[in-house]
């Protein structure tokens, strides 16, 4: 059975949405797809997050679809900056990336959903209905990544030396400075850091420090 056209899909009685997306072709396509749905109104379409930061509050949208890879600021920082002043507005990330770090960063910033740009028109409209009803729309691939993250087995305990290295990382020291502080070579610190990343299931200094502090 073919899916019904967007205009025939059930939608909220009133839905004001906005778009923040630097790809003009994709932005216009999404604005048309959703805007043509009965009861939906596009109240803002922005090519840059910087412009949207100033103009979006006056638009009072119910939902904002945000590209996570926007420059200056990126989508995550954009949501974090606006959510406090727009507590009743729902932010849903639209992205080509299903990176775990980006997913959790967006959710921590205040996003209420995370959809891949490959989502079909029906999925987008269903996500809007879901988010205004208090749900958390999530692409299936993204949801699976989140589940897999929570299913990861506990990391191996850190050695006393690795704890010392992490303390240096948390203090903002460079590898060279940590090596000098501990009286070892640079390559030794590099090896310790790799082991720390493996044990904590992280991929960056920031993630390692956050995970370490969360365990203390």
N, C-alpha and C positions, 0 to 999 in steps of 0.2 A: 504494500500500500504506500502510495506516495505521500510525503508529509504535507500538511496543509500550508498554504502561503502564510507569511507573517501576519497579514491583516486579519486572518481568520483564527489566529491563536488566542487562547484565553489570556488576558493580561490584567494587571491591577486596574481598578477603576480610574486611578490617576497616578501617573508615574512620570516624574520629571527627572531626566537623566542628563549627564554631561560626559564629554569625552576629553581625555588628555592624551594625545597621540601625535608623534611627529611625522608619521607616515601618512601623508595627505590622502593617498588613494585608499588605504585601509580605514582611515578615520571617516572619510565620506561614505564608504560602503557600510560601515557599522551604523553611522548616523541615519542612513537611509533605511537600513533593515529594521532597526528598532523604532525609528521615528514614524514609519509607516504603519506600525502596529497600533490598533485602536486603543486610545487612552494613554499612549506614550508621547512625551514631548521632549525634544532635545533643547535644553535651555542654555547649552554652552558647548562649544567645540574648539579646543585649543591645540595649537601646534607646538607649544612650549610650556613646560611646567612653570617657568618663571612668570609668564603671563597669567597662567591659571591661578597661581598663588594670590595674585592681587584681585582678579576678577571673579573667581569662583564663589566666594562667600555671598556676593550680591545675587547670584543666580539661584541660591537655595535649592540645589538639586536633591532628590531623594537618593540617587545612586550616581557614583562617578566611576567610570571605567578608565583605568589608568595603565599606560604602558610602563612597565617596570624599568625599562632601559632608557628613560628620558634623561637628557643631559641637564645638569645645573638647575635644580637638583634632580637626582634620579627619582624613580617612582616611589621607592621606599621612603626616602627623606621627604618627599612631597606629601605623602600620606601622614607621616609623623608630624609635619608642620601644620597641617590643616585639621586633623582629626579633633584636637582639643577645642577649636573654635567652631567646628561643625559636628557636634556629638551625635546628632540625629541623622547625619548623612552616612550612607554606606559606601565604602570604597571597595571595588573589585578589581584586582589586577588582571590585565590582559597581556600575555607575554608569549614569546616563542621559546622560552627557557623553562625547563622543569628542574632547575638546580635546587638542591635541598636547602642550601644556605639562603638563596633568594626567597624561597617559600617561607621559611621561618622568619626571615627578616621582614617580609611584608606583613605577616600575621602579627608579629610583635609591634609593628608600627601602627596597627589599627585597621588593617584591611579585613574585610569580612568574607572574602572569597578570592580564589586564585584560578583563573582559567587560561588555557593555552589558546593562542590565536587560531589554532587549527579547529577550534570548536565550531560546530555548525550553527546555522541561524536559530534552529529550534532550541539548541543547548543554551545559546545566549539569552534568549527570551525566557526560558525556563529558569535560568540563573537569576534574572532580574525578579521574577515572581518569587523565587525562593528567598532572596536576600531581603526584600521588603517585608516578607512574612516572618523574618527573624531567623532564617536558615543561614547556612554557610555553604554557598555553592563552590564546588571543588571539582576540577577535572579529575577523571578516574586515575590517570597516570600520577597526578600530583598527590591524590589521596593515598595511593599505594606507597609512594615514597615516604609519606609521613608515618604510615603504619610500620614500614620497614625500619625507620629510624627508632621507633619506640621498641621494636622487637630485637634490636641489637643487644647482644649479651654484654653484661657489665665489663668494662675494660680491666685489663690487668693492673694490679697495684703499681704505682710509680716507685722507683727506687729512691733512696735518700738523695742521691746525686741529681736525679731527674727533678725532684722537688726543688732543689736549689736552682737548677736551670730555669724552671718555671717561675720561681720567685724573681729571678733576674728579668725574664721576659715580661712579667707583670709590672716590673718597675720601669719598663721602657728601655732597658739596656740593649745594645747591639750584641751580636754574637761575640764579636771581638772583645767587648768590654766584659761580658760574662766569663769568657775564657781567661782573661787577665785576673778577674776577681777570684776565680776558682783555681788558678794556677795550672791550667791545662791548655792544650792546643785548640785552635779554631775548629779543626776537623772533628775533634772529640765532641765539642758542643753541637756541631751539625749532626753528628750521629745520635746524640742524646735527644735532640729536637725531633728527629725522624721517629725515634722510638716513642716519644711522648705523643706525637700525632697518631701513631698506630694504636697505642693503648687507649687514648681518649676518643678515637674515632672522629678526628677533626682534620681540617686541611689548612688551617691558618693560625697565625700567632693569636689573633683576637679570639678565635673559637677555643683554642687551647686554654687561654687564660680564663675565659668565661666558664668552661667546663671544670677547670681546676678549682676556681673559687666556689662553684656550685657544690663541690664535693667536700668542702672544708666546713 
